[in-house]
Structure formats: structure tokens, C-alpha cells
Amino acid sequence: MDRVLPWTDDLPKQFSDNYGYDICGHLPELFYDCDKENTRQVRYNYHLCKTRMFVEAFSQQVGQWCADHHLHFTGHVIEEFPVSSQATFVGS
């Protein structure tokens, strides 16, 4: 099975600016259980970073536009099955 995670060209800089270390030096921890404590922290920081980036680049802007135009924004951006795909690709 292929393992896929969201990535953008700006993610390494955003990650470094927010967490103080280079995510590129920790890519194995995103896919494999290495040192357990370090693995948990790297994954946690990665998911926080990509969620924040997604919210700032998409959800927040669309949500504000909808609010300005008196529309409801549900936040559904990809299919719902499996539910874990939501967390993987768009964050929390």
C-alpha cells in the first residue's frame, strides 16, 4: 500500500518557522515508528502544521466569504469515507 501525506513547497519553511526544526530531516518518522517519543512529536507537529496551512489557505478564506455573503459553509471538501481521510488530507 502506498503511503501518501499532503505536502507543499512551503511546508518545510512553515514547519521550521513554527517548530524550530527541519521536517525534511524527520521524514521517516512520518511513516515509520522510529524512536517512539520523537515519532509522536514529529507527527503531531506535522499534522498541526498542515492543518494550519490548510485553514489559512482555504477554509478560513472560504468561510469568511460565506459569512460576508450570509451563506453557510459546512467544511466538507472531500468524500467522507473513510473518515480518517479527512484528518489525513485536510486536518482536524
Secondary structure by P-SEA (a helix, b strand, c coil): cbbbbbbccaaaaaaaacccccccccccccccccaaaaaaaaaaaaaaaaaaaaaaacaaaaaaaaaaaccccccccccccaaaaaaacccc
